[in-house]
Amino acid sequence: MNTKEIHISDYSYELSDERIAKFPVAQRDHSKLLIYHKGEVGEDMFYNLPKHLPSHALMVFNNTKVIQARLHFRKETGALIEVFLLEPAEPADYEQMFQTRERCSWLCLVGNQKKWKEGTLVRTINNNRETITVKAMRKGEVGTSQLIDFEWSGGASFADIIDVMGELPIPPYLNRETQESDKTTYQTVYSKIKGSVAAPTAGLHFTEKVLADLDAHGIEREELTLHVGAGTFRPVKSEEIAGHEMHTEYIAVRRHTLERLLAYDAQVIAVGTTSVRTLESLYYMGLKLEVNPNLTEEELHVNQWEPYDDGRCKMDDGRCVTPVKAIQNLIDWMDRRHLSVLHSSTQIIIVPGYDYHIVKMLVTNFHQPQSTLLLLVSAFVHGDWHRIYDYALAHDFRFLSYGDSSLLIP
């Protein structure tokens, strides 16, 4: 079957509401760990993860930090309007955005937008005993999003503004209000770079003790950044996967991390599907540079179906570009531009039929039925996802963001 003709209905299973973890376990690393090792399925506790990994390996984490992206305004009529921050527009750079003072623009989703067709939304907040008036103005549509201008006084940064007035956006399938505890439990212990509207949830199980145990087992750790968008929760509504459009996600990878990928070519462990999408996108960026070494950062963007083009990894002389060569192309490209960090974006979709180039082992949670994340897992274990999920359902594993975890070694 052609990859684009995959029927999403073939990737379904029965997930009752009681199997969805509404809250995490009391201690992060006391969640259960399913172990899939070359076709064999078993289980352990997450704090024992390092014991199941090879000593000479590189584990890659996504260090993005979830922002308090839900902003609520009330009109004079009493109507409650929710403005959900998706991605920065002006300035477009995440780091600059959160340092911005007085005004900025975001692409947003607007809840109850029928009640806000015109006019300015106003909300007064208190930041360090200073009263600040925040204004939101609609500037038009961009695709399915709204372009919203924000203005405020007082000299506070936009990071300060959303920390005071924003709400952490926990997943909609939890069917509950955000609680104060979520501000801690829905962040990884190594989160650093603000920008996500959803957590890279495979990382929620790690504690400082587990990280120290990884070090003690000789497992090197590296971090990259992919800011997770709201599209991660968007269901596949088309019958065939060809009808599903992946959202664009923004990534940042240090040159040093690329060097470590070269050193550990055969033993790369990705923590979470966001790390997978970033690492695998690097291969196709390096592949582009094999053809044209003078591309811009924007031109390195990986389109959704690029990996499935006929002969995509082949050159005119029939050679297939190796992962090592692709990563080296990226390093050389950065050196020519005197860059220490690669900034680009990806729209990659990983489904059965995809050949993994970088990632050899994967730590991930249990994903929703008929989701692109389940397709990614199926591709990784060569279609054997049913045995993994059947075991998890039969052995009382907890599912989705606050649920248990798995270690997948094909």
Wavefront OBJ file of the C-alpha trace (Angstrom):
o trace
v 0.000 0.000 0.000
v 1.145 3.528 -0.761
v 2.106 5.335 2.453
v -0.400 8.109 1.866
v -3.194 5.533 1.538
v -2.810 4.310 5.133
v -6.250 4.089 6.759
v -6.236 5.695 10.176
v -8.993 3.304 11.295
v -6.391 0.510 11.222
v -4.616 2.245 14.126
v -7.335 2.170 16.726
v -7.859 0.449 20.062
v -10.415 0.671 22.859
v -9.388 3.381 25.331
v -11.921 3.949 28.084
v -11.921 7.181 30.065
v -10.838 5.410 33.258
v -7.581 4.325 31.576
v -6.609 7.959 30.957
v -4.475 9.252 33.830
v -6.046 12.482 35.074
v -3.105 13.214 37.383
v 0.489 11.922 37.544
v 1.717 9.471 40.157
v 2.934 11.099 43.389
v 6.604 10.510 42.513
v 7.479 11.059 38.868
v 9.838 8.127 38.519
v 7.453 5.656 40.212
v 5.380 5.295 37.061
v 5.374 1.942 35.290
v 7.718 1.253 32.376
v 6.787 -1.147 29.587
v 9.854 -2.628 27.923
v 9.682 -3.751 24.304
v 13.020 -5.326 23.415
v 13.353 -6.897 19.981
v 9.840 -8.306 20.065
v 9.725 -9.317 23.749
v 7.397 -7.381 26.063
v 7.856 -6.950 29.811
v 7.651 -4.281 32.491
v 9.535 -2.557 35.292
v 9.414 0.719 37.215
v 10.601 3.865 35.486
v 13.344 4.528 38.038
v 15.056 1.380 36.722
v 15.213 2.737 33.148
v 19.034 3.136 33.113
v 19.454 -0.607 33.782
v 17.753 -1.416 30.484
v 19.937 0.825 28.334
v 23.343 0.174 26.746
v 26.147 1.972 28.577
v 27.688 3.635 25.524
v 24.676 5.591 24.275
v 23.409 9.127 23.787
v 20.020 10.090 25.229
v 18.408 13.172 23.672
v 15.841 15.294 25.549
v 13.542 18.117 24.441
v 14.137 21.002 26.877
v 11.143 23.107 25.818
v 9.063 24.696 28.572
v 5.277 24.974 28.534
v 3.994 28.543 28.669
v 0.792 29.719 30.330
v -0.818 30.086 26.935
v -4.510 30.451 27.868
v -5.396 34.126 28.354
v -8.904 35.055 29.487
v -10.593 38.396 28.898
v -14.118 39.477 29.783
v -16.009 41.916 27.588
v -18.150 44.676 29.050
v -21.156 42.551 28.080
v -19.870 39.819 30.409
v -18.868 37.430 27.620
v -15.722 35.444 28.432
v -13.199 35.316 25.585
v -10.263 32.927 25.614
v -7.160 33.809 23.591
v -4.879 30.793 23.173
v -1.300 31.632 22.169
v -0.027 29.407 19.345
v 3.177 30.942 18.008
v 4.838 34.370 17.983
v 4.314 36.622 14.958
v 6.102 39.884 15.800
v 8.774 39.381 16.895
v 8.775 35.858 15.448
v 11.763 34.694 17.504
v 10.663 32.976 20.735
v 13.500 34.315 22.867
v 12.950 37.893 21.696
v 9.200 37.545 22.135
v 9.298 36.752 25.835
v 11.670 39.662 26.463
v 9.422 42.082 24.549
v 7.992 45.039 26.454
v 4.888 47.137 25.658
v 3.635 45.347 22.509
v 3.818 42.140 20.468
v 1.725 39.978 18.112
v 0.793 36.283 18.230
v -1.064 33.799 16.113
v -3.845 32.582 18.366
v -6.963 30.487 18.640
v -9.923 32.457 19.967
v -12.615 30.810 22.044
v -16.138 32.239 21.890
v -14.997 34.444 19.009
v -18.589 35.007 17.815
v -18.895 37.329 20.806
v -15.759 39.252 19.809
v -16.184 40.542 16.277
v -14.688 43.980 16.884
v -13.249 46.232 19.564
v -10.426 45.825 22.074
v -10.321 43.368 24.947
v -8.951 44.821 28.184
v -7.775 43.150 31.372
v -6.102 44.663 34.422
v -3.514 42.585 36.288
v -1.147 43.133 39.196
v 2.546 42.372 38.724
v 4.796 42.964 41.725
v 2.183 45.373 43.167
v 2.127 47.257 39.864
v -1.208 47.584 38.070
v -0.902 46.773 34.366
v -3.571 47.125 31.698
v -3.316 44.522 28.947
v -5.103 45.116 25.644
v -5.798 42.571 22.895
v -6.801 43.589 19.356
v -7.723 41.356 16.402
v -5.770 42.110 13.235
v -7.131 39.457 10.876
v -6.970 35.751 10.088
v -3.916 33.730 9.126
v -5.114 30.324 7.988
v -7.146 28.861 10.845
v -5.540 31.243 13.363
v -6.212 34.822 14.426
v -3.462 37.442 14.443
v -3.727 39.240 17.781
v -1.853 42.385 18.836
v -1.127 42.826 22.542
v -0.256 46.108 24.228
v 0.509 46.836 27.870
v 2.144 49.447 30.043
v 4.543 49.422 32.968
v 7.700 47.951 31.470
v 6.961 44.291 32.242
v 8.141 41.674 29.742
v 5.617 39.529 27.895
v 6.948 36.570 29.884
v 5.906 38.441 33.063
v 2.487 39.202 31.575
v 1.556 35.615 30.754
v 3.022 34.312 34.010
v 0.563 36.541 35.855
v -2.549 36.359 33.680
v -2.087 33.097 31.764
v -3.244 29.575 32.522
v -1.235 26.430 31.803
v -2.922 24.557 28.908
v -3.272 20.966 30.091
v -4.529 18.502 27.450
v -8.269 18.703 26.633
v -8.787 14.969 27.128
v -8.118 15.342 30.865
v -11.577 16.931 31.105
v -10.722 19.036 34.135
v -9.596 22.526 35.053
v -5.910 23.352 35.392
v -4.758 23.108 38.998
v -1.870 24.794 40.754
v -0.007 21.473 40.913
v -0.006 21.251 37.095
v 2.398 24.189 36.959
v 5.023 21.810 38.344
v 3.885 18.348 37.264
v 3.219 19.344 33.630
v 6.814 20.545 33.200
v 9.866 18.316 32.856
v 12.548 18.805 35.505
v 14.957 19.886 32.756
v 12.633 22.326 30.943
v 14.408 25.577 30.065
v 13.267 27.258 26.849
v 9.781 28.787 26.932
v 7.579 28.215 23.902
v 5.431 25.061 24.042
v 1.679 24.900 24.551
v 1.916 21.189 25.394
v 4.517 19.270 27.358
v 6.897 16.718 25.809
v 5.259 14.204 28.114
v 7.727 11.312 27.838
v 10.088 13.510 29.842
v 7.688 13.981 32.747
v 8.882 10.705 34.342
v 12.492 11.809 34.768
v 13.791 12.975 38.140
v 17.184 14.297 39.123
v 17.930 10.850 40.564
v 17.138 9.070 37.289
v 19.262 11.599 35.397
v 22.136 10.966 37.817
v 21.704 7.203 37.354
v 21.934 7.669 33.580
v 25.235 9.479 34.114
v 26.454 6.697 36.384
v 25.610 4.122 33.702
v 27.770 5.964 31.179
v 24.875 7.321 29.149
v 25.588 10.773 27.754
v 22.776 13.347 27.712
v 22.084 16.053 25.147
v 19.224 18.510 24.770
v 17.485 20.098 21.802
v 14.396 22.273 21.534
v 11.158 21.670 19.673
v 8.272 23.894 20.716
v 5.186 21.702 20.831
v 2.137 23.263 19.184
v -1.581 22.761 19.776
v -1.653 20.674 16.597
v -0.237 17.774 18.614
v -3.792 17.224 19.953
v -5.501 17.633 16.581
v -7.185 14.353 15.608
v -6.800 12.789 12.184
v -10.214 13.379 10.628
v -9.482 12.083 7.137
v -10.003 8.423 6.291
v -6.575 8.202 4.687
v -3.502 9.799 6.220
v -2.887 11.752 2.993
v -5.733 14.065 4.002
v -4.111 15.089 7.301
v -1.966 18.219 7.341
v 0.803 18.271 9.938
v 1.447 21.482 11.856
v 4.790 23.262 11.613
v 7.020 23.083 14.686
v 10.091 25.205 15.399
v 13.357 23.600 16.429
v 16.743 24.646 17.772
v 19.745 22.311 17.877
v 23.219 23.201 19.101
v 26.282 22.440 17.013
v 27.672 20.499 19.979
v 24.624 18.222 19.921
v 25.238 17.468 16.235
v 28.821 16.521 17.080
v 27.621 14.109 19.759
v 25.179 12.530 17.276
v 28.168 11.769 15.063
v 29.997 10.152 17.965
v 27.026 7.953 18.941
v 25.707 7.174 15.463
v 24.503 3.660 16.343
v 23.210 4.300 19.874
v 20.865 7.304 19.923
v 17.936 7.176 22.365
v 15.160 9.718 21.866
v 13.042 10.831 24.808
v 9.614 11.454 23.343
v 8.110 11.825 19.898
v 9.093 15.508 19.760
v 12.770 14.551 20.029
v 12.171 11.903 17.359
v 10.662 14.409 14.925
v 13.550 16.805 15.495
v 16.300 14.204 15.138
v 14.809 12.596 12.057
v 14.248 16.022 10.487
v 17.979 16.696 10.861
v 18.677 13.864 8.429
v 16.523 15.424 5.732
v 18.003 18.864 6.338
v 21.472 17.385 5.840
v 20.189 15.590 2.752
v 19.032 18.887 1.241
v 22.514 20.299 1.832
v 24.052 17.394 -0.076
v 22.219 18.726 -3.132
v 22.521 22.450 -2.384
v 24.996 23.494 0.345
v 23.914 27.146 0.204
v 20.368 26.879 1.542
v 18.975 29.337 4.103
v 17.572 28.274 7.474
v 14.057 28.713 6.086
v 14.892 26.484 3.096
v 16.025 23.721 5.446
v 12.376 23.340 6.560
v 11.260 19.708 6.198
v 7.903 19.334 4.453
v 5.411 16.710 5.536
v 5.916 14.152 2.760
v 9.562 14.767 1.870
v 10.790 11.507 3.456
v 8.487 9.477 1.196
v 9.525 10.906 -2.156
v 10.876 8.197 -4.441
v 14.611 7.771 -4.002
v 14.678 10.630 -1.493
v 17.985 9.599 0.075
v 19.617 8.759 -3.267
v 21.955 11.033 -5.171
v 22.359 11.154 -8.950
v 25.146 8.573 -8.792
v 22.946 6.127 -6.844
v 24.579 6.703 -3.455
v 22.387 6.842 -0.366
v 23.429 9.622 1.984
v 24.269 8.155 5.396
v 23.082 9.754 8.637
v 26.723 10.561 9.470
v 27.154 12.410 6.178
v 23.865 14.274 6.611
v 24.804 15.458 10.112
v 28.284 16.434 8.924
v 26.666 18.489 6.146
v 24.731 20.410 8.796
v 27.857 21.015 10.885
v 29.771 22.254 7.826
v 26.835 24.498 6.868
v 26.768 26.000 10.384
v 30.533 26.536 10.364
v 30.339 28.456 7.104
v 27.776 30.748 8.720
v 29.543 30.899 12.112
v 26.432 29.515 13.855
v 26.469 27.755 17.212
v 22.738 26.905 17.087
v 20.653 25.697 14.154
v 17.193 27.294 14.026
v 14.697 25.879 11.566
v 11.296 24.162 11.385
v 9.724 20.857 10.473
v 6.399 19.516 9.336
v 7.578 15.903 9.167
v 5.036 13.118 9.541
v 6.349 9.683 10.528
v 4.074 6.811 9.563
v 4.481 3.132 8.634
v 6.744 2.995 5.605
v 9.172 5.503 7.110
v 12.826 4.442 7.491
v 14.392 5.742 10.711
v 17.861 7.223 10.183
v 18.962 8.651 13.549
v 16.861 7.210 16.391
v 17.614 3.650 17.513
v 15.694 3.521 20.825
v 12.667 5.447 22.055
v 11.175 6.379 25.430
v 7.542 7.388 24.984
v 4.124 7.393 26.648
v 0.990 5.633 25.368
v -0.796 7.656 22.713
v -4.374 8.219 21.624
v -6.043 5.860 19.160
v -5.963 7.006 15.530
v -3.285 9.630 16.224
v -0.179 10.548 14.251
v 1.860 9.684 17.362
v 0.562 6.104 17.310
v 1.510 5.923 13.635
v 5.028 7.096 14.570
v 5.309 4.310 17.161
v 4.021 1.723 14.687
v 6.654 2.789 12.175
v 9.343 2.491 14.858
v 8.414 -1.063 15.918
v 7.755 -2.215 12.343
v 3.996 -2.571 12.812
v 4.147 -4.466 16.131
v 2.286 -1.760 18.100
v -0.734 -4.005 18.812
v 1.265 -6.321 21.111
v 2.652 -3.354 23.012
v -0.727 -1.718 23.547
v -2.518 -5.021 24.257
v 0.029 -5.711 26.999
v -0.371 -2.219 28.456
v -4.178 -2.522 28.514
v -4.041 -5.994 30.078
v -1.547 -4.967 32.778
v -3.193 -1.803 34.101
v -0.894 0.751 32.525
v -2.054 4.362 32.648
v -2.429 6.183 29.324
v -1.693 9.552 27.694
v 0.122 12.627 29.059
v 0.102 11.834 32.769
v 0.213 8.076 32.185
v 2.953 5.490 32.243
v 5.878 5.107 29.868
v 7.555 2.631 27.549
v 11.057 1.860 26.313
v 10.994 0.659 22.710
v 14.009 -1.157 21.250
v 13.106 -2.649 17.839
l 1 2 3 4 5 6 7 8 9 10 11 12 13 14 15 16 17 18 19 20 21 22 23 24 25 26 27 28 29 30 31 32 33 34 35 36 37 38 39 40 41 42 43 44 45 46 47 48 49 50 51 52 53 54 55 56 57 58 59 60 61 62 63 64 65 66 67 68 69 70 71 72 73 74 75 76 77 78 79 80 81 82 83 84 85 86 87 88 89 90 91 92 93 94 95 96 97 98 99 100 101 102 103 104 105 106 107 108 109 110 111 112 113 114 115 116 117 118 119 120 121 122 123 124 125 126 127 128 129 130 131 132 133 134 135 136 137 138 139 140 141 142 143 144 145 146 147 148 149 150 151 152 153 154 155 156 157 158 159 160 161 162 163 164 165 166 167 168 169 170 171 172 173 174 175 176 177 178 179 180 181 182 183 184 185 186 187 188 189 190 191 192 193 194 195 196 197 198 199 200 201 202 203 204 205 206 207 208 209 210 211 212 213 214 215 216 217 218 219 220 221 222 223 224 225 226 227 228 229 230 231 232 233 234 235 236 237 238 239 240 241 242 243 244 245 246 247 248 249 250 251 252 253 254 255 256 257 258 259 260 261 262 263 264 265 266 267 268 269 270 271 272 273 274 275 276 277 278 279 280 281 282 283 284 285 286 287 288 289 290 291 292 293 294 295 296 297 298 299 300 301 302 303 304 305 306 307 308 309 310 311 312 313 314 315 316 317 318 319 320 321 322 323 324 325 326 327 328 329 330 331 332 333 334 335 336 337 338 339 340 341 342 343 344 345 346 347 348 349 350 351 352 353 354 355 356 357 358 359 360 361 362 363 364 365 366 367 368 369 370 371 372 373 374 375 376 377 378 379 380 381 382 383 384 385 386 387 388 389 390 391 392 393 394 395 396 397 398 399 400 401 402 403 404 405 406 407 408 409 410
